[in-house]
Amino acid sequence: MALITVNYRDPRPIYEQVKDGLKTLIITGAIAPGEKMPSVRALSSQLSINPNTIQRAYRELELEKFIYTVPGKGSFAGDDVEVDQGHLRDLYSQLDKVVTELVFMGEPREKLASRIIEGGNSHD
């Protein structure tokens, strides 16, 4: 599995950094759908952080449907991420705020639209 890093200077809580790192690995396919996630103990040892921190990241990823747990077997990356509607609304809310700020800063709407069409992979 690809490496997750924890930045102690990042103002976000450590569990959130771990969650975001794992989410990115799942979204990009670095962790394949259905692939077994590292155990809480293994990941906490690898990152040298408290297992409760990893457990919290896993719990949130499960709530957002990015992973699922099979009792006695472990946690696995979601096959087809069944995006929770609440999470989807949160993402659209974040997008709306960012777009509003970019428009306020003078960014052309056409540039923003093309960036969305390209899947956010535009490099300016």
C-alpha positions in Angstrom: 0.0 0.0 0.0 1.1 3.5 -0.8 2.4 5.6 2.1 0.3 7.9 4.2 2.1 10.7 6.0 1.1 12.7 9.1 2.2 16.3 9.3 2.2 17.4 12.9 2.3 21.1 11.8 -1.0 20.6 9.9 -3.8 22.2 11.9 -6.2 19.4 11.0 -6.5 16.6 13.6 -4.3 13.5 12.9 -7.4 11.2 12.4 -8.6 13.6 9.7 -5.2 13.5 7.9 -5.2 9.7 8.0 -8.8 9.6 6.8 -8.0 12.0 3.9 -4.9 10.1 3.0 -6.8 6.8 2.9 -9.7 8.4 1.0 -7.3 9.7 -1.6 -5.7 6.2 -2.0 -9.1 4.7 -2.5 -10.3 7.4 -5.0 -7.2 7.2 -7.1 -7.3 3.4 -7.2 -4.0 2.9 -5.2 -6.2 0.8 -2.9 -8.3 -1.3 -5.2 -12.1 -1.8 -4.7 -12.5 -4.7 -2.3 -8.9 -4.7 -1.2 -8.3 -5.4 2.4 -7.3 -2.3 4.4 -4.3 -2.6 6.8 -5.4 -3.5 10.3 -5.8 -0.7 12.8 -2.8 -2.1 14.7 -0.6 -2.4 11.6 -1.4 1.1 10.4 -1.0 2.7 13.9 2.4 0.9 14.2 3.5 2.1 10.7 2.5 5.7 11.4 3.6 5.6 15.1 0.2 6.9 16.3 -2.4 5.7 18.7 -4.7 2.9 17.4 -7.7 4.9 18.6 -6.8 7.6 16.1 -6.7 5.0 13.2 -10.0 3.5 14.5 -11.7 7.0 14.4 -10.4 7.5 10.8 -11.8 4.1 9.8 -15.1 4.7 11.5 -15.5 8.0 9.6 -14.5 6.4 6.3 -17.1 3.7 6.9 -19.8 6.3 7.6 -18.9 7.9 4.3 -19.1 4.5 2.6 -15.5 4.5 1.4 -14.8 1.3 3.4 -16.8 -1.5 4.9 -16.1 -3.9 7.7 -16.7 -7.6 7.7 -16.7 -8.8 11.3 -13.8 -11.1 12.0 -12.2 -10.4 8.6 -11.3 -6.7 8.7 -12.0 -3.6 6.7 -12.1 -3.3 2.9 -12.1 -0.6 0.3 -15.7 0.0 -1.0 -16.5 -1.7 -4.2 -18.6 1.0 -5.8 -18.5 3.8 -3.3 -22.2 4.3 -2.3 -21.8 7.9 -1.5 -23.8 8.9 1.4 -26.3 11.6 0.4 -25.3 13.8 3.4 -21.7 13.6 2.4 -22.6 14.4 -1.2 -24.5 17.5 0.0 -21.5 18.6 2.1 -19.2 18.3 -1.0 -21.6 20.4 -3.1 -21.7 23.0 -0.3 -17.9 23.1 -0.2 -17.8 23.4 -4.0 -20.4 26.3 -3.9 -18.3 28.2 -1.4 -15.1 27.8 -3.4 -16.7 28.7 -6.7 -18.3 31.8 -5.0 -14.9 32.9 -3.7 -13.2 32.3 -7.0 -15.8 34.3 -8.9 -15.5 37.1 -6.3 -11.7 37.0 -6.9 -12.3 37.6 -10.6 -11.8 34.1 -12.0 -13.8 33.7 -15.2 -16.8 31.3 -14.9 -15.7 29.7 -18.2 -12.3 28.8 -16.6 -14.1 27.2 -13.6 -16.5 25.3 -15.9 -13.7 23.9 -18.0 -11.8 22.8 -14.9 -14.9 20.9 -13.7 -15.4 19.4 -17.2 -11.7 18.2 -17.1 -12.4 16.6 -13.7 -10.4 19.1 -11.6 -7.1 17.9 -13.2 -6.2 21.2 -14.9 -2.8 22.5 -13.9 -2.5 26.3 -14.1 
